[in-house]
């Protein structure tokens, strides 16, 4: 994320744990002109592959180590980091918006939210039906 300072929000995917002390992240900036978003491909710019270790991950992800310990990172986790707010209930948001103006940065794990899980289930189901048919 150090190279991508211009985006107000980033989507960070824990792609693969390569060893006990090396993880590959995929970091995507919010697409230009988007201010209301979810986890749709069209909402995000190109992903950048970033290798991190236990001493660099927090800075690269824009989080505090105490809030997201290294040992808790697992493949498939997806986070939003930046100037954002939820649309709807925080526990079950309908989407997200850029939070304009000065203020603190927020981060949120989203792969465990139905907003992200349901479309993924539908995609997997459609792929399985195609293979069977």
HELIX and SHEET records of a PDB file:
HELIX    1   1 UNK A   41  UNK A   43  5                                   3    
HELIX    2   2 UNK A   57  UNK A   61  1                                   5    
HELIX    3   3 UNK A   70  UNK A   72  5                                   3    
HELIX    4   4 UNK A  114  UNK A  132  1                                  19    
SHEET    1   A 5 UNK A  44  UNK A  52  0                                        
SHEET    2   A 5 UNK A  22  UNK A  30 -1                                        
SHEET    3   A 5 UNK A   9  UNK A  19 -1                                        
SHEET    4   A 5 UNK A  78  UNK A  82 -1                                        
SHEET    5   A 5 UNK A 106  UNK A 109 -1                                        
SHEET    1   B 3 UNK A  36  UNK A  37  0                                        
SHEET    2   B 3 UNK A  92  UNK A  98 -1                                        
SHEET    3   B 3 UNK A  84  UNK A  89 -1                                        
END                                                                             
